[in-house]
Amino acid sequence: MDAQLGAQLKQHIPSPAKITITAILGDSEAFGFANQVLAWLRENGYSNVTGVNQAVYSQPMIGNNLKKISESEYDIIIGARQ
């Protein structure tokens, strides 16, 4: 987790939003990074954050993915390194 990613999260996700963080099941690097993102969000005023969940996807998940569910709900999916 670095300052650039933190700035991007602040730009795209309002702090009162509900956020769910998910990492690829069985990928310890993705899981570790997802926990860093979770800690950063909580330290920076995002109080409605759940996770870190783990999941299996039918298509490969590469990189960090932000999915806007609604104006007040977002999913962050941490995939495999590229």
C-alpha positions in Angstrom: 0.0 0.0 0.0 1.5 3.3 -1.1 0.6 7.0 -1.2 -0.4 6.8 -4.9 -2.9 4.0 -4.3 -4.2 5.8 -1.2 -4.8 9.0 -3.2 -6.7 7.0 -5.8 -8.9 5.4 -3.2 -9.7 8.7 -1.7 -10.5 10.2 -5.1 -12.9 7.4 -6.1 -14.5 6.2 -2.8 -16.4 8.6 -0.4 -15.4 7.9 3.2 -19.0 7.0 4.4 -19.3 4.3 1.7 -19.7 0.6 2.5 -16.6 -1.2 1.2 -16.0 -4.9 0.9 -12.5 -6.2 0.3 -11.9 -9.6 -1.4 -8.7 -11.4 -2.2 -8.2 -14.4 -4.5 -8.5 -17.6 -2.5 -5.1 -19.3 -2.0 -3.0 -16.3 -3.1 -1.1 -15.3 0.1 0.4 -12.2 -1.6 -3.0 -11.0 -2.6 -4.4 -11.7 0.9 -1.6 -9.9 2.6 -2.0 -6.8 0.3 -5.7 -6.9 0.9 -5.1 -6.7 4.6 -2.8 -3.7 4.0 -5.6 -2.0 2.1 -8.0 -2.7 4.9 -5.7 -1.3 7.5 -5.1 1.8 5.4 -8.8 2.4 4.8 -9.6 2.1 8.5 -6.7 4.4 9.5 -7.9 7.0 7.0 -11.5 7.4 8.1 -13.3 4.6 6.3 -15.3 3.0 9.1 -17.7 0.9 7.1 -15.2 -1.6 5.7 -15.6 -5.4 5.7 -13.2 -8.1 4.7 -10.8 -9.5 3.9 -12.9 -12.1 2.2 -11.5 -14.7 -0.1 -13.1 -16.0 -3.3 -12.6 -18.0 -6.4 -13.5 -16.5 -9.8 -14.3 -18.2 -13.1 -12.0 -15.8 -15.0 -8.5 -14.9 -13.8 -8.4 -11.7 -11.6 -5.3 -9.7 -12.3 -4.3 -6.6 -10.3 -6.4 -4.4 -8.1 -10.1 -3.9 -9.1 -12.5 -1.4 -7.9 -16.2 -2.1 -8.5 -18.8 0.5 -7.9 -22.0 -1.2 -6.7 -23.9 2.0 -6.0 -23.2 5.6 -4.9 -22.6 4.3 -1.4 -21.2 0.8 -1.9 -17.9 -0.5 -3.4 -16.0 -3.7 -3.8 -12.3 -3.9 -3.9 -11.0 -7.1 -5.4 -7.3 -7.9 -5.0 -6.2 -10.3 -7.8 -3.0 -12.0 -8.8 0.1 -9.9 -9.6 0.4 -9.3 -13.3 
